[in-house]
Structures are given as structure tokens and as C-alpha cells.
Amino acid sequence: MKKQNIITIVFVLIGLSSFAQEKPGWIYNKPTPTNSSYLYVVESATGTSELEARNQAFARLFQSTAMRLGQPINSDEINRAVQSGKDFNVISAQYNIPINKVCEYTEKNAEGCRVYILCQAARAGNIVVDFDYEFNGCYDVRQYNNTTALLKSALLPGLGQIGKRHITEGVITLLGEVVLLGGGVGSYMMAQNQLDIMRNVNTNYTDYMTARDKHSTLKTVNIACYSAAAALYAFNLYRAYAARPKYSDSFAFNPVIMPADNSMAMGICLTYKF
């Protein structure tokens, strides 16, 4: 496989990994309630602006919860209350719909913005709800995301960290492995050359001793490079699994598809958020 193709595949994997795991885990896997009086609800909406998307998500959340609780509600009133900018908790109390907002996540898309909201909502009507007001899992990654990141970094060091948006750490890890393994291979080949000189019957004593010293030094360098590469690889696996995901990086790699000579090509776009 050509070197250019290998580089292209690596950067495509980096971009796809970064793109696929940038959302918080609760969007896909709702948390487990601490008691039976409430449950977790995720609602989302798209709008031309973040405010519009958030308002639509709030309205949907109130309407769906009211229907589930069997609470009579006027959808138009809810929409007007949300659009007027009333506080979330005020609307909840005004219409007797027990809801506690805990997390929010916004992503940009072609239509503008998409807002995801995670709330704790009463499980049933006419009950005393004991919400978990100290919930702090808004940015916790799913367990299988940790495992996925671990597997990615096992395949390509640094890829799991990049998937969790630790892009600088991931790139440095990848480059570090390349440099250390390259140093190990290079020192081994040079050590073999010195060994060939030592084995040559026509080599004089001075050249033999010089080659022996160089061979010994290169063997030490070889062992040091491979040992450091092994240590970095092990640390890379630990970081891929244990690192908390980040969602507000200024720099980000994303895959893009673009026209090229009457066909389509895939590439990587580096974006910066001001």
C-alpha cells in the first residue's frame, strides 16, 4: 500500500472518530434514576438559531410529559409561555408538570442548530417527586464508549483520545509512537551494519573495536526506544479509557465530502471555533 494511501486512511479514521463521539453519552443512553419517583427524558429540536431550537425542545418536552402524566394541557399556551422567555422552572410550576432540567447540548448543522435537553420528569401524576438535584453526569461518556476508545487506541495509538476530543494529546501520542518505533527500527538496522563489519574477516582491529562500541551503543538505543514505545503504548491505552471527553475544543477535525473531477472525494477539514 502506498504511503499516501496510508496517510489518507489514518486521517480519515481520525476525523470519523472525532466526529462520531463528540456528543455526550446521555443523548444515546439515558442515566438511571436514583429513585422510582421520576425518570429521565431526552428531547431535541432543530432551529435556525440556538434559542429557537431550545424553545422548540422545551415545548416538546412539556407537551410529551403532560401527555404521559395524563395532565390536561393547552399546547398553544405552552408554546406561547416558552416563546415569551419564561423560566423553565416557572413554566413547570405554572402548569403543574414536575420537570427538572439537568443537561443541555447544542450542535451546529446545515439547518442552523440542534439542541438536546436531558430532564428528570415525574414518573406518574399525583406523586411526590424526589429529583436528583446534584446530578453531575452531563459530560460522562458511556461505558462502551470508553471501551470503544480503548480498542481504537489499541489499533492506532492516540485515536481513542482524539475520539474524546483530546486532539493534541492524541496527535502527540501517535507521533511519539512513530518516532520511537522508527528509532527502534533505525537503530536495529545500524546495529546490524556494525555487526556485519565486526564479522568481516578483512576488518582490522581498530575498525573492529570502533564497530563493537557503536554496536553496543546502538543496541542500548534500540532497547530504550522499544521500551519507551511500549510504555507510551500502555499509557495511551490507559488515557484512551480513563480520559473524560471534551466537547468544547476550539480546533476539530471533521470528515468532508467534496467534488473532484466528476467524482466525489473524502477529506478532513480542520475547523476553528471563535
C-alpha positions as CSV (number, residue, x, y, z in Angstrom):
1,M,0.0,0.0,0.0
2,K,1.3,3.4,-1.0
3,K,2.5,5.8,1.8
4,Q,0.0,8.4,0.6
5,N,-2.9,5.9,0.9
6,I,-1.9,5.0,4.5
7,I,-1.7,8.7,5.5
8,T,-5.1,9.3,4.0
9,I,-6.7,6.3,5.8
10,V,-5.2,7.5,9.1
11,F,-6.6,11.0,8.8
12,V,-10.0,9.7,7.7
13,L,-10.1,7.5,10.8
14,I,-9.1,10.4,13.0
15,G,-11.8,12.6,11.5
16,L,-14.5,10.0,11.8
17,S,-13.5,9.1,15.3
18,S,-13.6,12.8,16.3
19,F,-17.0,13.3,14.6
20,A,-18.7,10.2,15.9
21,Q,-18.0,10.6,19.6
22,E,-18.4,14.4,20.1
23,K,-22.0,14.1,21.6
24,P,-22.4,13.4,25.4
25,G,-23.3,9.9,26.3
26,W,-26.7,10.7,27.8
27,I,-28.0,11.5,24.3
28,Y,-27.8,7.8,23.4
29,N,-28.0,6.2,26.8
30,K,-30.2,7.9,29.4
31,P,-29.0,7.8,33.0
32,T,-30.6,5.5,35.7
33,P,-32.8,7.4,38.2
34,T,-31.8,7.3,41.8
35,N,-35.4,6.6,42.9
36,S,-38.6,5.4,41.4
37,S,-40.5,8.8,41.6
38,Y,-39.0,10.1,38.3
39,L,-37.4,9.1,35.0
40,Y,-35.0,10.6,32.6
41,V,-36.3,12.1,29.3
42,V,-34.3,13.4,26.4
43,E,-35.8,15.8,23.9
44,S,-34.3,17.6,20.9
45,A,-35.3,20.1,18.2
46,T,-33.7,21.9,15.3
47,G,-34.0,25.6,14.6
48,T,-32.3,28.4,12.7
49,S,-30.9,29.7,15.9
50,E,-29.9,28.1,19.2
51,L,-32.7,30.0,21.0
52,E,-35.3,28.7,18.6
53,A,-34.1,25.1,18.8
54,R,-34.1,25.3,22.6
55,N,-37.6,26.7,22.8
56,Q,-38.9,24.0,20.5
57,A,-37.2,21.3,22.5
58,F,-38.7,22.8,25.8
59,A,-42.2,22.9,24.3
60,R,-42.0,19.3,23.1
61,L,-40.7,18.2,26.5
62,F,-43.6,19.8,28.4
63,Q,-46.2,18.5,25.9
64,S,-44.9,14.9,25.9
65,T,-44.6,14.8,29.7
66,A,-48.1,16.2,30.2
67,M,-49.5,13.6,27.8
68,R,-47.7,10.8,29.6
69,L,-48.9,12.0,33.0
70,G,-52.5,12.5,31.8
71,Q,-52.2,16.2,32.6
72,P,-54.7,18.4,30.7
73,I,-52.6,21.0,28.8
74,N,-53.1,23.5,26.0
75,S,-50.2,23.2,23.6
76,D,-50.7,26.7,22.3
77,E,-50.4,28.1,25.8
78,I,-47.2,26.1,26.4
79,N,-45.7,27.3,23.2
80,R,-46.5,30.9,24.0
81,A,-45.1,30.6,27.5
82,V,-41.9,29.1,26.2
83,Q,-41.6,31.7,23.3
84,S,-42.1,34.5,25.8
85,G,-38.9,33.5,27.6
86,K,-40.4,32.4,30.8
87,D,-38.0,30.5,33.1
88,F,-38.1,26.7,32.7
89,N,-39.0,26.1,36.4
90,V,-41.7,28.8,36.3
91,I,-43.5,27.0,33.4
92,S,-43.1,23.7,35.2
93,A,-44.8,25.1,38.4
94,Q,-47.4,27.1,36.5
95,Y,-48.7,24.1,34.6
96,N,-48.0,21.5,37.4
97,I,-45.7,19.5,35.2
98,P,-42.9,18.2,37.5
99,I,-39.7,18.5,35.4
100,N,-36.1,19.2,36.4
101,K,-33.7,20.2,33.7
102,V,-30.2,18.7,34.2
103,C,-28.2,18.9,30.9
104,E,-28.2,20.6,27.6
105,Y,-26.1,20.1,24.5
106,T,-26.0,22.2,21.3
107,E,-24.6,21.2,17.9
108,K,-24.3,23.1,14.7
109,N,-25.8,21.6,11.5
110,A,-26.8,22.6,8.0
111,E,-30.2,23.9,9.2
112,G,-28.7,26.0,12.0
113,C,-28.7,24.4,15.4
114,R,-29.9,21.3,17.1
115,V,-30.4,21.4,20.9
116,Y,-30.6,18.3,23.1
117,I,-32.1,18.5,26.6
118,L,-31.9,15.9,29.4
119,C,-34.6,16.3,32.1
120,Q,-35.9,14.4,35.1
121,A,-39.6,14.2,34.9
122,A,-42.3,12.7,37.2
123,R,-42.9,9.1,36.5
124,A,-46.6,9.4,37.2
125,G,-49.1,12.1,38.2
126,N,-50.2,13.0,41.8
127,I,-47.0,11.7,43.4
128,V,-44.3,13.5,45.5
129,V,-41.2,13.6,43.2
130,D,-37.7,13.4,44.7
131,F,-35.5,14.8,41.9
132,D,-31.7,14.3,41.9
133,Y,-30.6,18.0,42.0
134,E,-27.0,17.1,42.4
135,F,-26.8,15.2,39.1
136,N,-23.3,15.8,37.6
137,G,-23.1,13.3,34.7
138,C,-23.7,15.8,31.8
139,Y,-20.3,15.0,30.3
140,D,-19.9,11.4,31.3
141,V,-19.0,9.1,28.5
142,R,-20.9,5.8,28.1
143,Q,-19.1,2.7,29.4
144,Y,-19.0,1.2,25.9
145,N,-17.6,4.5,24.6
146,N,-14.7,4.0,26.9
147,T,-14.2,0.5,25.6
148,T,-14.5,1.7,22.1
149,A,-11.9,4.4,22.7
150,L,-9.6,1.7,24.2
151,L,-10.0,-0.5,21.2
152,K,-9.3,2.4,18.8
153,S,-6.1,3.3,20.7
154,A,-5.1,-0.3,20.7
155,L,-5.4,-0.3,16.9
156,L,-3.8,3.1,16.4
157,P,-2.2,4.9,19.4
158,G,-3.9,8.2,20.1
159,L,-7.1,7.5,18.1
160,G,-9.2,6.9,21.2
161,Q,-8.1,10.2,22.7
162,I,-8.8,12.1,19.5
163,G,-12.3,10.5,19.5
164,K,-12.8,12.0,23.0
165,R,-11.7,15.4,21.6
166,H,-8.3,15.4,23.3
167,I,-6.9,16.1,19.9
168,T,-3.5,17.5,20.8
169,E,-2.8,14.6,23.2
170,G,-3.9,12.1,20.6
171,V,-1.7,13.5,17.8
172,I,1.3,13.8,20.2
173,T,0.8,10.2,21.2
174,L,0.6,9.0,17.6
175,L,3.7,10.9,16.6
176,G,5.6,9.8,19.7
177,E,4.9,6.1,18.8
178,V,6.0,6.7,15.2
179,V,9.3,8.4,16.3
180,L,10.1,5.8,19.0
181,L,9.3,2.8,16.7
182,G,11.2,4.5,13.9
183,G,14.1,5.0,16.2
184,G,14.0,1.4,17.3
185,V,13.9,0.1,13.7
186,G,16.7,2.5,12.6
187,S,19.0,1.7,15.5
188,Y,18.5,-2.0,14.9
189,M,19.4,-1.7,11.2
190,M,22.5,0.4,12.0
191,A,23.5,-2.1,14.7
192,Q,23.3,-4.9,12.1
193,N,25.6,-2.9,9.8
194,Q,28.1,-2.6,12.6
195,L,27.8,-6.3,13.3
196,D,28.5,-7.1,9.7
197,I,31.7,-5.0,10.0
198,M,32.7,-7.0,13.0
199,R,32.1,-10.3,11.3
200,N,34.0,-9.3,8.2
201,V,37.4,-11.1,8.2
202,N,39.1,-8.2,6.4
203,T,38.2,-5.7,9.2
204,N,41.3,-4.5,11.1
205,Y,41.5,-4.3,14.8
206,T,40.8,-0.6,15.1
207,D,37.7,-0.7,12.9
208,Y,36.6,-3.8,14.7
209,M,36.7,-2.1,18.1
210,T,35.0,1.0,16.7
211,A,32.2,-1.1,15.3
212,R,31.9,-3.0,18.5
213,D,31.5,0.2,20.5
214,K,28.9,1.5,18.1
215,H,27.1,-1.8,18.0
216,S,26.8,-1.8,21.8
217,T,25.6,1.8,21.9
218,L,23.0,1.2,19.1
219,K,21.7,-1.9,21.0
220,T,21.2,0.3,24.1
221,V,19.4,2.9,22.0
222,N,17.3,0.1,20.4
223,I,16.2,-1.3,23.7
224,A,15.5,2.2,25.0
225,C,13.3,3.1,22.0
226,Y,11.3,-0.1,22.2
227,S,10.9,0.2,25.9
228,A,9.7,3.8,25.7
229,A,7.4,2.9,22.9
230,A,5.9,0.1,25.0
231,A,5.5,2.4,28.0
232,L,3.8,5.1,25.8
233,Y,1.5,2.5,24.3
234,A,0.4,1.3,27.7
235,F,-0.1,4.9,28.9
236,N,-2.0,5.5,25.7
237,L,-4.4,2.7,26.4
238,Y,-5.0,4.0,30.0
239,R,-5.7,7.5,28.8
240,A,-8.0,6.3,26.0
241,Y,-10.2,4.5,28.5
242,A,-10.0,6.9,31.5
243,A,-9.9,10.3,30.0
244,R,-13.1,12.4,30.3
245,P,-14.4,13.5,26.9
246,K,-14.3,17.2,25.9
247,Y,-17.0,18.9,24.0
248,S,-15.7,22.5,23.6
249,D,-12.5,22.2,21.7
250,S,-11.6,25.2,19.5
251,F,-10.0,23.0,17.0
252,A,-11.7,20.0,15.5
253,F,-11.2,17.6,12.6
254,N,-14.3,16.6,10.7
255,P,-14.7,14.5,7.5
256,V,-15.9,16.3,4.4
257,I,-17.0,15.1,1.0
258,M,-16.2,17.3,-2.0
259,P,-16.5,17.1,-5.8
260,A,-13.3,16.1,-7.7
261,D,-13.1,15.5,-11.4
262,N,-16.7,14.4,-11.9
263,S,-16.5,12.2,-8.8
264,M,-16.6,12.6,-5.0
265,A,-13.6,12.6,-2.7
266,M,-13.4,12.4,1.1
267,G,-11.1,14.5,3.1
268,I,-10.5,16.1,6.5
269,C,-11.5,19.6,7.4
270,L,-9.8,21.4,10.3
271,T,-12.2,23.9,11.8
272,Y,-11.7,26.5,14.5
273,K,-14.5,27.9,16.7
274,F,-14.0,31.5,17.7
